[in-house]
Amino acid sequence: MNESLQHGSASAWCGHYRSLGHSVAVDGQLADGGHPLPKRNTVVLAANVEDGKQTVDGEELSVDQSLILAGGWSRFQVHLAMKVAVICAFIGVDSLLAVFLAPALGMQWGLSLVEQQLISSTWFAFGILGFVLSGSVADTYGRRTALVIFALLHRIGDLLTFAAPSFQLLLVARGIAAVGGVGTFNVCYPLLVEYSPPKRRAKAKLLLGVAWNAGVAYLVVVAFAVRTLSWRYLGLAVAPGIVATMWLLSCMPESPRFLLVQGRNAEARAALEAVAIANGATLPVASLAPHPTSKCSEGTGHSIWSWPLWGLFASRQRAITVGVLFVNFACSAAYYGLTFAPPGWLGGRSVYWNQFSATLLEVPVLLLAASLVDKLGRRWCLASLLGISALASLSAMVGTSSSLRSAAALLGRCSGQAALSLKWIISAENFPTSARGVGMALSGIVGSLGSTLGPLVFATMPAPFSFFVVLCMAAAVSTLKLPETARRDLS
């Protein structure tokens, strides 16, 4: 290999990834944490490689084992994570854009309250379509193909939004942006997690949560700065995202797990070789192990179950899928219920201050969760956060002062934001590769229903906080019934 490839330069790696169609490997030295690479025809369990245990001869390499031997979490993964994090930040901008766009248009275009509410409702409604379409495309045509399609659609929708001459065309533009933005979000984390060694998957998702909050904070600052100008100046909040999308799409790799599931073993090996080169490592000469039969395909005996959506409810996978979906619903309903609670129920200041302060305070909780999620495990960490959310709702229910209710809401938002990030980790790790895109899409749809219904609890129930207490506690129990996936190979 030439020197530029050995040092992992971005341009050299891009060219290598596009042209590499066969495996080239030599004996060498490197593994996650500096462990020696095995000799030819050697394999180790992913957890054993990470712990520096002795290798076992004569077996094949799984994708997780190959990623660890290719340098673990190193330059390639950091570069990919940076790209995905920036995109997630600007999807966060778009997701809350209506908070500031709707009142600005209400004043400048004379929109009614119902018309203003339609702006945010359009985003959530078309976002469900984005989940459905992106999951199907990702599992059928690949993560990279889905990412390109929906990222471009997202940015086209943003451009049309701020060029819209009428309210009706603006709603159409927001719908296009929602399909693209939510579809992109649904593919970003699965792609990143499928390139991550087991012990780094959770931290990768929590990094995206921090990036999301950074995007929201940026939106609040821009919205405050242009509050006296034309509503079109809010486009300054999304404009950098267009440049970020072009950066994301440059040299974007395909998931080796997807390629292996599709039977494209040579391409999967080539993708892993590219990771090793970017990380300055070499892979041993060893074939990739066939992708394991997932729970989706067990006990069905019918070809209809080969469709990923049906497979998620087959045999032993059914209970896991139902549990994951309920946790997604509860996390979203509790978080967005508190976030969009009517001002009369909670204390607080202006909408700018409320959003900005909550966004900043959520970041330390995300960082704390990142340090505990592997030590405590996915289940106990998420169950603890849901318990804190239940406690926050209980405090808001019994609180007699606005300051106490405001503090309780802030505590609920902080724990709820971390829980929102962890629910995606649990979702991705409990769905098999062959149905991960569809499974994540279904989780997103159920989560969207929760985020839509959560705020309505305040209008339909006499004691809304008691509902959130019961919901969070039930979700905590459901979480503890799920399999623990920390540091385990993806199925």
For each residue, the residues with C-beta under 8 A, 3 or more apart:
1: 5 6 24 277
2: 5 6 12
3: 6 7
4: 7 9 11 12
5: 1 2 8 9 12 13 16 277
6: 1 2 3 277 280
7: 3 4 280
8: 5 12 13 75 76 277 278 279 280
9: 4 5 12 13
10: 13 14 79 251
11: 4 14 15
12: 2 4 5 8 9 15 16 277
13: 5 8 9 10 16 17 76 251 274 277 278
14: 10 11 17 18 250 251
15: 11 12 18 19
16: 5 12 13 19 20 273 274 277
17: 13 14 20 251 253 270 271 274
18: 14 15
19: 15 16
20: 16 17 24 270 273 274
21: 266 267 270
22: 266 269 270
23: 266 269 270 273 283 285
24: 1 20 273
25: 273 282 283 284 285 286
26: 282 285
27: 37 39 40 282 284
28: 37 281 282
29: 36 37
30: 34 37 69 71 279 280 281 282
31: 34 35 36 37 49 68 69 71 72 281
32: 35 49 50 68 71 72 73 197
33: 50 52 72
34: 30 31
35: 31 32 49 52
36: 29 31
37: 27 28 29 30 31 69 281 282 283 284
38: 42 43 44 55 69 284
39: 27 42 284
40: 27 284 285 286
41: 57 58 284 285 286
42: 38 39 55 56 57 58 59 284 286
43: 38 55 56 58 59 60 61 62 65 286 289
44: 38 48 49 53 54 55 56 65
45: 48 49 53 65
46: 49 50 62 64 65 68 197 198 487 489
47: 50 51 198 487 488
48: 44 45 51 53 54 55
49: 31 32 35 44 45 46 52 53 65 68 69
50: 32 33 46 47 68 72 197 198 199 487
51: 47 48
52: 33 35 49
53: 44 45 48 49
54: 44 48
55: 38 42 43 44 48
56: 42 43 44 59
57: 41 42
58: 41 42 43
59: 42 43 56 289
60: 43 286 287 288 289
61: 43 65 66 69 283 284 286 287 288 289
62: 43 46 65 66 288 289 489
63: 66 67 194 256 257 260 268 272 288 489 490
64: 46 67 68 197 198 489 490
65: 43 44 45 46 49 61 62 68 69 489
66: 61 62 63 69 70 256 272 283 288
67: 63 64 70 72 195 196 197 272 275
68: 31 32 46 49 50 64 65 72 197
69: 30 31 37 38 49 61 65 66 276 281 283 284
70: 66 67 76 272 275 276 279 281 283
71: 30 31 32 74 75 76 275 276 278 279 280 281
72: 31 32 33 50 67 68 197 200 279
73: 32 77 78 196 197 200
74: 71 77 78 278 279 280 281
75: 8 71 78 79 278 279 280
76: 8 13 70 71 79 80 195 274 275 278 279
77: 73 74 80 81 192 195 196 200 204 275
78: 73 74 75 81 82
79: 10 75 76 82 83 278
80: 76 77 83 84 191 192 195 253
81: 77 78 84 85 192 204 207
82: 78 79 85 86
83: 79 80 86 87 247 248 252
84: 80 81 87 88 188 189 191 192 208 248
85: 81 82 88 89 207 208 210 211
86: 82 83 89 90 211 244 247 248
87: 83 84 90 91 151 184 188 241 244 245 248
88: 84 85 91 92 185 188 208 211 212 215
89: 85 86 92 93 211 212 214 215 218 244
90: 86 87 93 94 215 238 240 241 244 245
91: 87 88 94 95 154 181 182 184 185 212 215 241
92: 88 89 95 96 211 212 213 214 215 216 219
93: 89 90 96 97 215 216 218 219 237 238 241
94: 90 91 97 123 154 158 177 178 181 238 241
95: 91 92 123 181
96: 92 93 99 100 216 219 355
97: 93 94 100 101 123 219 234 237 238
98: 101 102 119 120 123 174
99: 96 102 120 223 351 355
100: 96 97 103 104 219 223 227 234
101: 97 98 104 105 119 231 234
102: 98 99 105 106 111 116 117 119 120
103: 100 106 107 116
104: 100 101 107 108 227 231 234
105: 101 102 108 109 111 116 119 167 170 231
106: 102 103 109 110 111 112 113 115 116
107: 103 104 110
108: 104 105 230 231
109: 105 106 167 231
110: 106 107
111: 102 105 106 115 116 167
112: 106 115 116
113: 106 116 117
114: 117 118
115: 106 111 112 118 119 167
116: 102 103 105 106 111 112 113 119
117: 102 113 114 120 121
118: 114 115 121 122 171
119: 98 101 102 105 115 116 122 123 170 171 174
120: 98 99 102 117 123 124
121: 117 118 124 125
122: 118 119 125 126 171 174 175 178
123: 94 95 97 98 119 120 126 127 174 175 177 178
124: 120 121 127 128 178 448 451 452
125: 121 122 128 129 175 178
126: 122 123 129 130 174 175 176 178 179 182
127: 123 124 130 131 178 179 181 182 444 448
128: 124 125 131 132 182 444 445 448
129: 125 126 132 133 178 179
130: 126 127 133 134 150 178 179 180 181 182 183 186
131: 127 128 134 135 182 183 186 440 441 442 444 445 448
132: 128 129 135 136 441 445
133: 129 130 136 137 150 179 183
134: 130 131 137 138 146 150 182 183 184 186 187 437 441
135: 131 132 138 139 186 437 438 439 440 441 442 444
136: 132 133 139 140 437 438 441
137: 133 134 140 141 145 146 149 150 183 437
138: 134 135 141 142 143 145 146 186 187 190 258 436 437
139: 135 136 258 308 434 435 436 437 438
140: 136 137
141: 137 138 145 146
142: 138 145 146 254 255 258 259 262
143: 138 146 147 187 190 191 194 254 255 258 437
144: 147 148 191 252 253 254 255
145: 137 138 141 142 148 149
146: 134 137 138 141 142 143 149 150 183 187 437
147: 143 144 150 151 184 187 188 191 248 249 252
148: 144 145 151 152 249 252
149: 137 145 146 152 153 183
150: 130 133 134 137 146 147 153 154 179 180 181 183 184 186 187
151: 87 147 148 154 155 180 184 245 248 249
152: 148 149 155 156 180 245 249
153: 149 150 156 157 176 177 179 180 183
154: 91 94 150 151 157 158 177 179 180 181 183 184 245
155: 151 152 158 159 180 241 242 245
156: 152 153 159 160 176 177 180
157: 153 154 160 161 173 174 175 176 177 178 179 180 181
158: 94 154 155 161 162 173 177 235 238 241 242
159: 155 156 162 163 242
160: 156 157 163 164 169 172 173 176 177
161: 157 158 164 170 173 174 177 235 238
162: 158 159 232 234 235 238
163: 159 160 173
164: 160 161 167 169 170 172 173
165: 169
166: 169 170
167: 105 109 111 115 164 170 171
168: 171 172
169: 160 164 165 166 172 173
170: 105 119 161 164 166 167 173 174
171: 118 119 122 167 168 174 175
172: 160 164 168 169 175 176
173: 157 158 160 161 163 164 169 170 176 177
174: 98 119 122 123 126 157 161 170 171 177 178
175: 122 123 125 126 157 171 172 178 179
176: 126 153 156 157 160 172 173 179 180
177: 94 123 153 154 156 157 158 160 161 173 174 180 181
178: 94 122 123 124 125 126 127 129 130 157 174 175 181 182
179: 126 127 129 130 133 150 153 154 157 175 176 182 183
180: 130 150 151 152 153 154 155 156 157 176 177 183 184
181: 91 94 95 127 130 150 154 157 177 178 184 185
182: 91 126 127 128 130 131 134 178 179 185 186 444
183: 130 131 133 134 137 146 149 150 153 154 179 180 186 187
184: 87 91 134 147 150 151 154 180 181 187 188
185: 88 91 181 182 188 189 444
186: 130 131 134 135 138 150 182 183 190 437 440 441 444
187: 134 138 143 146 147 150 183 184 190 191 437
188: 84 87 88 147 184 185 191 192 208
189: 84 185 192 193 204 205 208 424 428 440
190: 138 143 186 187 193 194 255 428 436 437 440
191: 80 84 143 144 147 187 188 194 195 255
192: 77 80 81 84 188 189 195 196 204 205 208
193: 189 190 196 201 204 205 425 428 429 490
194: 63 143 190 191 255 256 257 258 433 436 490
195: 67 76 77 80 191 192 253 255 256 275
196: 67 73 77 192 193 200 201 204
197: 32 46 50 64 67 68 72 73 200 201
198: 46 47 50 64 201 486 487 488 489 490
199: 50 374 486 487
200: 72 73 77 196 197 203 204
201: 193 196 197 198 204 205 425 428 429
202: 205 206 370 373 374 378 422 425 486
203: 200 206 207 370 373 374
204: 77 81 189 192 193 196 200 201 207 208
205: 189 192 193 201 202 208 209 421 422 424 425 428
206: 202 203 209 210 366 367 369 370 373 418 421 422
207: 81 85 203 204 210 211 370
208: 84 85 88 188 189 192 204 205 211 212 421
209: 205 206 212 213 366 417 418 420 421
210: 85 206 207 213 214 363 366 367
211: 85 86 88 89 92 207 208 214 215
212: 88 89 91 92 208 209 215 216
213: 92 209 210 216 217 359 360 362 363 366 417
214: 89 92 210 211 217 218
215: 88 89 90 91 92 93 211 212 218 219
216: 92 93 96 212 213 219 220 355 359
217: 213 214 220 221 356 359 360
218: 89 93 214 215 221 222 237
219: 92 93 96 97 100 215 216 222 223 237
220: 216 217 223 224 352 355 356 359
221: 217 218 224 225 356
222: 218 219 225 226 234 236 237
223: 99 100 219 220 226 227 234 237 352
224: 220 221 227 352
225: 221 222
226: 222 223 229 233 234 236
227: 100 104 223 224
228:
229: 226 233
230: 108 233
231: 101 104 105 108 109 234
232: 162 235
233: 226 229 230 236
234: 97 100 101 104 162 222 223 226 231 237 238
235: 158 161 162 232 238 239
236: 222 226 233 239
237: 93 97 218 219 222 223 234
238: 90 93 94 97 158 161 162 234 235 241 242
239: 235 236 242 243
240: 90 243 244
241: 87 90 91 93 94 155 158 238 244 245
242: 155 158 159 238 239 245 246
243: 239 240 246 247
244: 86 87 89 90 240 241 247 248
245: 87 90 151 152 154 155 241 242 248 249
246: 242 243 249 250
247: 83 86 243 244 250
248: 83 84 86 87 147 151 244 245 252
249: 147 148 151 152 245 246 252
250: 14 246 247
251: 10 13 14 17
252: 83 144 147 148 248 249
253: 17 80 144 195 271 274
254: 142 143 144 258 259 267 271
255: 142 143 144 190 191 194 195 258 259 271
256: 63 66 194 195 259 260 268 269 271 272
257: 63 194 260 261 268 291 433 490
258: 138 139 142 143 194 254 255 261 262 433
259: 142 254 255 256 262 264 265 267 268 271
260: 63 256 257 263 264 265 268 288 290 291 433
261: 257 258 291 433 434
262: 142 258 259
263: 260
264: 259 260 267 268
265: 259 260 268 269 287 288
266: 21 22 23 269 270
267: 21 254 259 264 270 271
268: 63 256 257 259 260 264 265 271 272 288
269: 22 23 256 265 266 272 273 287 288
270: 17 20 21 22 23 266 267 273 274
271: 17 253 254 255 256 259 267 268 274 275
272: 63 66 67 70 256 268 269 275 276 283 288
273: 16 20 23 24 25 269 270 276 277 283
274: 13 16 17 20 76 253 270 271 277 278
275: 67 70 71 76 77 195 271 272 278 279
276: 69 70 71 272 273 279 281 282 283
277: 1 5 6 8 12 13 16 273 274 280 281
278: 8 13 71 74 75 76 79 274 275
279: 8 30 70 71 72 74 75 76 275 276
280: 6 7 8 30 71 74 75 277
281: 28 30 31 37 69 70 71 74 276 277
282: 25 26 27 28 30 37 276
283: 23 25 37 61 66 69 70 272 273 276 286
284: 25 27 37 38 39 40 41 42 61 69
285: 23 25 26 40 41
286: 25 40 41 42 43 60 61 283
287: 60 61 265 269
288: 60 61 62 63 66 260 265 268 269 272
289: 43 59 60 61 62 292
290: 260
291: 257 260 261 433 434
292: 289 491
293: 297 298
294: 297 298 311 317 432 433 434 435 491
295: 298 314 315 316 317 320 432 491
296: 305 308 311 312 314 315 317 432 434 435
297: 293 294 300 305 306 311 314 434
298: 293 294 295 314 315 316 317
299: 314 315 316
300: 297 305 311 314 315
301: 305
302: 305
303: 306
304: 307 310
305: 296 297 300 301 302 310 311 314
306: 297 303 311
307: 304 310 311
308: 139 296 311 312 434 435 437 438 439
309: 312 435 438 442
310: 304 305 307 313 314
311: 294 296 297 300 305 306 307 308 314 317 432 434 435
312: 296 308 309 317 318 321 431 435 438 439 442
313: 310 317 318 321 322
314: 295 296 297 298 299 300 305 310 311 317 318
315: 295 296 298 299 300 318
316: 295 298 299 319 320
317: 294 295 296 298 311 312 313 314 320 321 432
318: 312 313 314 315 321 322
319: 316 322 323
320: 295 316 317 323 324 430 482 483
321: 312 313 317 318 324 325 430 431 439 442
322: 313 318 319 325 326
323: 319 320 326 327 478 479 481 482
324: 320 321 327 328 426 427 430 431 439 443 482
325: 321 322 328 329 442 443 446
326: 322 323 329 330 474 475 478
327: 323 324 330 331 382 423 426 475 478 479 482
328: 324 325 331 332 423 427 443 444 446 447 450
329: 325 326 332 333 446 447 449 450
330: 326 327 333 334 386 450 471 472 474 475 478
331: 327 328 334 335 386 416 419 420 423 447 450 475
332: 328 329 335 336 420 446 447 448 449 450 451 454
333: 329 330 336 337 450 451 453 454 457 468 471
334: 330 331 337 338 386 389 393 412 416 419 450 454 468 471 472 475
335: 331 332 338 339 389 412 413 416 417 419 420 451 454
336: 332 333 339 340 450 451 452 454 455
337: 333 334 340 341 454 455 457 458 464 468
338: 334 335 341 346 392 393 396 409 412 413 416 454 468
339: 335 336 358 413 416 455
340: 336 337 454 455
341: 337 338 345 346 409 455 458 464
342: 345 346 458
343: 346 348
344:
345: 341 342 396 405 458 464
346: 338 341 342 343 396 402 405 406 409
347: 401 402 403 404 405 406 409
348: 343 353 354 406 409
349: 353 354
350: 353 354
351: 99 354 355
352: 220 223 224 355 356
353: 348 349 350 356 357
354: 348 349 350 351 357 358
355: 96 99 216 220 351 352 358 359
356: 217 220 221 352 353 359 360
357: 353 354 360 361 410
358: 339 354 355 361 362 410 413 414
359: 213 216 217 220 355 356 362 363
360: 213 217 356 357 363
361: 357 358 364 365 410 413 414
362: 213 358 359 365 366 413 414 417 418
363: 210 213 359 360 366 367
364: 361 367 368 414
365: 361 362 368 369 414 415 417 418
366: 206 209 210 213 362 363 369 370 417 418 421
367: 206 210 363 364 370 371
368: 364 365 371 372 418
369: 206 365 366 372 373 381 385 418 421 422
370: 202 203 206 207 366 367 373
371: 367 368 375
372: 368 369 375 376 381
373: 202 203 206 369 370 376 377 378 381 422 425 486
374: 199 202 203 377 486 487
375: 371 372
376: 372 373 380 381 384
377: 373 374 380 381 484 486
378: 202 373 381 382 422 425 426 429 482 484 485 486
379: 382 383 426 479 480 482 484
380: 376 377 383 384 480
381: 369 372 373 376 377 378 384 385 422
382: 327 378 379 385 386 419 422 423 426 476 479
383: 379 380 386 387 476 477 479 480
384: 376 380 381 387 388 476
385: 369 381 382 388 389 415 416 418 419 422
386: 330 331 334 382 383 389 390 415 419 472 473 475 476 479
387: 383 384 390 391 472 473 476
388: 384 385 391 392 411 412 415
389: 334 335 385 386 392 393 412 415 416 419 468 472
390: 386 387 393 394 468 469 472 473 476
391: 387 388 394 395 411
392: 338 388 389 395 396 408 409 411 412 415
393: 334 338 389 390 396 397 408 412 465 466 468 469 472
394: 390 391 397 398 465 469
395: 391 392 398 399 404 405 407 408 411
396: 338 345 346 392 393 399 404 405 408 409 412 465
397: 393 394 463 465 466 469
398: 394 395
399: 395 396 404 405 408
400: 404
401: 347 404 405
402: 346 347 405 406
403: 347 406 407
404: 347 395 396 399 400 401 407 408
405: 345 346 347 395 396 399 401 402 408 409
406: 346 347 348 402 403 409 410
407: 395 403 404 410 411
408: 392 393 395 396 399 404 405 411 412
409: 338 341 346 347 348 392 396 405 406 412 413
410: 357 358 361 406 407 413 414
411: 388 391 392 395 407 408 414 415
412: 334 335 338 388 389 392 393 396 408 409 415 416 468
413: 335 338 339 358 361 362 409 410 416 417
414: 358 361 362 364 365 410 411 417 418
415: 365 385 386 388 389 392 411 412 418 419
416: 331 334 335 338 339 385 389 412 413 419 420
417: 209 213 335 362 365 366 413 414 420 421
418: 206 209 362 365 366 368 369 385 414 415 421 422
419: 331 334 335 382 385 386 389 415 416 422 423
420: 209 331 332 335 416 417 423 424
421: 205 206 208 209 366 369 417 418 424 425
422: 202 205 206 369 373 378 381 382 385 418 419 425 426
423: 327 328 331 382 419 420 426 427 443 447
424: 189 205 420 421 427 428 440 443
425: 193 201 202 205 373 378 421 422 428 429
426: 324 327 378 379 382 422 423 429 430 479 482 485
427: 324 328 423 424 430 431 439 440 443
428: 189 190 193 201 205 424 425 431 436 440
429: 193 201 378 425 426 485 488 490
430: 320 321 324 426 427 439 482 483 485
431: 312 321 324 427 428 435 436 439 440
432: 294 295 296 311 317 435 436 439 490 491
433: 194 257 258 260 261 291 294 436 490 491
434: 139 261 291 294 296 297 308 311
435: 139 294 296 308 309 311 312 431 432 438 439
436: 138 139 190 194 428 431 432 433 439 440
437: 134 135 136 137 138 139 143 146 186 187 190 308 440 441
438: 135 136 139 308 309 312 435 441 442
439: 135 308 312 321 324 427 430 431 432 435 436 442 443
440: 131 135 186 189 190 424 427 428 431 436 437 443 444
441: 131 132 134 135 136 186 437 438 444 445
442: 131 135 309 312 321 325 438 439 445 446
443: 324 325 328 423 424 427 439 440 446 447
444: 127 128 131 135 182 185 186 328 440 441 447 448
445: 128 131 132 441 442 448 449
446: 325 328 329 332 442 443 449 450
447: 328 329 331 332 423 443 444 450 451
448: 124 127 128 131 332 444 445 451 452
449: 329 332 445 446 452 453
450: 328 329 330 331 332 333 334 336 446 447 453 454
451: 124 332 333 335 336 447 448 454
452: 124 336 448 449 455 456
453: 333 449 450 456 457
454: 332 333 334 335 336 337 338 340 450 451 457
455: 336 337 339 340 341 452 458 459
456: 452 453 459 460
457: 333 337 453 454 460 461 464 467 468
458: 337 341 342 345 455 461 464
459: 455 456
460: 456 457
461: 457 458 464 467
462:
463: 397 466 467
464: 337 341 345 457 458 461 467 468
465: 393 394 396 397 468 469
466: 393 397 463 469 470
467: 457 461 463 464 470 471
468: 333 334 337 338 389 390 393 412 457 464 465 471 472
469: 390 393 394 397 465 466 472 473
470: 466 467 473 474
471: 330 333 334 467 468 474 475
472: 330 334 386 387 389 390 393 468 469 475 476
473: 386 387 390 469 470 476 477
474: 326 330 470 471 477 478
475: 326 327 330 331 334 386 471 472 478 479
476: 382 383 384 386 387 390 472 473 479 480
477: 383 473 474 480 481
478: 323 326 327 330 474 475 481 482
479: 323 327 379 382 383 386 426 475 476 482
480: 379 380 383 476 477
481: 323 477 478
482: 320 323 324 327 378 379 426 430 478 479
483: 320 430
484: 377 378 379 488
485: 378 426 429 430 488
486: 198 199 202 373 374 377 378
487: 46 47 50 198 199 374
488: 47 198 429 484 485
489: 46 62 63 64 65 198
490: 63 64 193 194 198 257 429 432 433
491: 292 294 295 432 433
